[in-house]
């Protein structure tokens, strides 16, 4: 009895190329970080705005805090690491937060230095041809 090699299995059907998912359009409106910065800067509290007060302010502005709770926390953490916000109490995303005044001063002085370096004139008529 001669051994017969088994017939090769049917070739695997060629897979159809995967279709790329349609890119979701970016939602219009300010980002969570911008909303947080506005809420903190609008506050008159000396010691800063707590996380709970910040969530209330965002909810009053029409933002769904319960649905996007993790986004709010991540945005706060990233703003603290960037230096936009300063954490006055607590750790992580909990505690109180204030606007970093030193960074705001830095951006204003950087603009002035750049203007002096490149000899830019901030004159109302500097954009026209006639002086």
C-alpha positions as CSV (number, residue, x, y, z in Angstrom):
1,X,0.0,0.0,0.0
2,X,1.5,3.2,-1.1
3,X,1.2,6.2,1.0
4,X,-0.6,9.0,-0.7
5,X,0.1,12.5,0.4
6,X,-3.0,14.2,1.7
7,X,-4.4,16.8,-0.7
8,X,-3.3,20.3,0.4
9,X,-6.0,22.2,2.2
10,X,-7.8,24.7,0.1
11,X,-5.9,27.9,-0.2
12,X,-7.0,30.4,2.4
13,X,-9.4,32.9,0.9
14,X,-7.7,36.3,0.3
15,X,-8.6,38.7,3.0
16,X,-10.2,41.9,1.8
17,X,-8.2,45.0,2.7
18,X,-9.4,46.6,5.8
19,X,-11.3,49.8,5.3
20,X,-10.1,52.7,7.3
21,X,-12.7,54.1,9.6
22,X,-13.9,57.5,8.6
23,X,-12.2,60.2,10.6
24,X,-14.6,61.7,13.1
25,X,-15.0,65.4,12.7
26,X,-13.6,67.4,15.5
27,X,-16.2,68.9,17.7
28,X,-16.6,72.7,17.5
29,X,-16.0,74.7,20.6
30,X,-13.3,75.1,23.2
31,X,-11.4,72.2,24.5
32,X,-11.7,71.0,28.1
33,X,-8.4,72.6,29.1
34,X,-9.5,76.0,27.8
35,X,-12.8,75.7,29.7
36,X,-10.9,74.8,32.9
37,X,-8.5,77.8,32.4
38,X,-11.5,80.1,31.9
39,X,-13.3,78.8,35.0
40,X,-10.1,79.1,37.2
41,X,-9.3,82.6,35.9
42,X,-12.9,83.8,36.5
43,X,-12.7,82.7,40.1
44,X,-11.9,85.3,42.8
45,X,-10.9,82.7,45.4
46,X,-7.5,83.5,46.9
47,X,-6.6,79.9,47.6
48,X,-7.7,78.7,44.2
49,X,-10.6,76.6,42.9
50,X,-11.2,73.1,44.2
51,X,-11.9,70.2,41.9
52,X,-15.6,70.1,43.1
53,X,-16.1,73.8,42.4
54,X,-14.4,73.4,39.1
55,X,-16.7,70.6,38.1
56,X,-19.7,72.7,39.2
57,X,-18.6,75.6,37.0
58,X,-18.1,73.3,34.0
59,X,-21.5,71.8,34.5
60,X,-23.1,75.3,34.8
61,X,-21.4,76.1,31.4
62,X,-23.1,73.1,29.8
63,X,-20.3,70.6,29.9
64,X,-21.3,67.0,30.8
65,X,-18.9,66.4,33.7
66,X,-20.2,62.9,34.7
67,X,-19.7,61.6,31.2
68,X,-16.3,63.2,30.7
69,X,-14.9,62.9,34.3
70,X,-11.6,61.3,33.2
71,X,-11.1,63.9,30.5
72,X,-11.5,66.7,33.1
73,X,-8.9,65.0,35.4
74,X,-6.4,64.4,32.6
75,X,-6.8,68.0,31.4
76,X,-6.1,69.3,34.9
77,X,-3.1,67.1,35.3
78,X,-1.7,68.2,31.9
79,X,-2.3,71.9,32.7
80,X,-0.4,71.5,36.0
81,X,2.5,69.7,34.3
82,X,2.6,72.4,31.5
83,X,2.7,75.1,34.2
84,X,-0.5,76.8,33.2
85,X,-2.1,75.9,36.6
86,X,-0.5,75.7,40.0
87,X,-1.8,73.2,42.5
88,X,-2.1,74.9,45.9
89,X,-3.6,71.9,47.8
90,X,-3.8,68.1,47.2
91,X,-2.1,65.8,44.8
92,X,-3.0,64.5,41.3
93,X,-6.2,65.9,40.0
94,X,-7.7,66.5,43.4
95,X,-7.1,69.7,45.5
96,X,-7.2,73.3,44.6
97,X,-5.8,75.1,41.5
98,X,-4.8,78.6,40.6
99,X,-3.5,80.2,37.4
100,X,0.2,80.4,37.3
101,X,1.0,84.1,37.2
102,X,4.7,83.6,36.5
103,X,4.0,81.8,33.2
104,X,1.6,84.5,32.1
105,X,4.4,87.1,32.7
106,X,6.9,84.9,30.8
107,X,4.7,84.8,27.7
108,X,4.2,88.6,27.7
109,X,7.9,89.3,28.1
110,X,8.8,86.8,25.4
111,X,6.5,88.7,23.0
112,X,8.3,91.9,23.8
113,X,11.7,90.4,23.4
114,X,10.8,88.9,20.1
115,X,9.4,92.2,18.9
116,X,12.6,94.1,19.9
117,X,14.8,91.4,18.4
118,X,13.1,91.5,15.0
119,X,12.5,95.2,15.2
120,X,8.8,94.8,14.9
121,X,6.7,97.9,15.3
122,X,3.3,97.7,16.9
123,X,1.9,100.8,15.3
124,X,-1.7,101.1,14.1
125,X,-0.6,102.1,10.6
126,X,2.3,99.6,10.3
127,X,0.3,97.2,8.2
128,X,-0.4,99.8,5.5
129,X,2.0,100.9,2.8
130,X,1.6,104.6,3.7
131,X,3.1,105.9,6.9
